[in-house]
């Protein structure tokens, strides 16, 4: 089914409903006009009006029942749809919350690993600096001993 056909389906239902409503209204108006302009005696005319009003009253009662049934169905559908929508929103928000927590935990672990690596690298660098200072101190001592021994001669 093409996209255009899918879009026209609701319009077809609405057009059909509009046609039925228009037909009913047109029929009622036509019946009233026919009764008003028909050449009948007063008693016959009043009887016809009473019959017509009773018919319309019965039809209105039927329409009321149909409307009540349909509104009940629509209410049920709305309740089902809203509860399903609410359930979907809750599930998605929980899923996103879990993803966020997992991502936060993963990032925290990575940061801790990086800090651990940085600490290890920093410790290694500190050891290298300490060794370099010791070597420099030894070198200074050697130079001092060498300069004192040349001065002492």
NORSUL-V810497 format. One record per pair of residues at least 4 apart in sequence whose C-alpha atoms are under 8 Angstrom apart, sorted by the first residue. I is the first residue (numbers start at 0). J is the second residue. Records with the same first field share a line. If there is no record, write none. Layout:
# NORSUL-V810497
I: J, J
This chain:
# NORSUL-V810497
0: 4, 5
1: 5
2: 6
3: 7
4: 8
5: 9
6: 10
7: 11
8: 12
9: 13
10: 14
11: 15
12: 16
13: 17
14: 18
15: 19
16: 20
17: 21
18: 22
19: 23
20: 24
21: 25
22: 26
23: 27
24: 28
25: 29
26: 30
27: 31
28: 32
29: 33
30: 34
31: 35
32: 36
33: 37
34: 44, 47, 48
39: 43, 44
40: 44
41: 45
42: 46
43: 47
44: 48
45: 49
46: 50
47: 51
48: 52
49: 53
50: 54
51: 55
52: 56
53: 57
54: 58
55: 59
56: 60
57: 61
58: 62
59: 63
60: 64
61: 65
62: 66
63: 67
64: 68
65: 69
66: 70
67: 71
68: 72
69: 73
70: 74
71: 75
72: 76
73: 77
74: 78
75: 79
76: 80
77: 81
78: 82
79: 83
80: 84
81: 85
82: 86
83: 87
84: 88
85: 89
86: 90
87: 91
88: 92
89: 93
90: 94
91: 95
92: 96
93: 97
94: 98
95: 99
96: 100
97: 101
98: 102
99: 103
100: 104
101: 105
102: 106
103: 107
104: 108
105: 109
106: 110
107: 111
108: 112
109: 113
110: 114
111: 115
112: 116
113: 117
114: 118
115: 119
116: 120
117: 121
118: 122
119: 123
120: 124
121: 125
122: 126
123: 127
124: 128
125: 129
126: 130
127: 131
128: 132
129: 133
130: 134
131: 135
132: 136
133: 137
134: 138
135: 139
136: 140
137: 141
138: 142
139: 143
140: 144
141: 145
142: 146
143: 147
144: 148
145: 149
146: 150
147: 151
148: 152
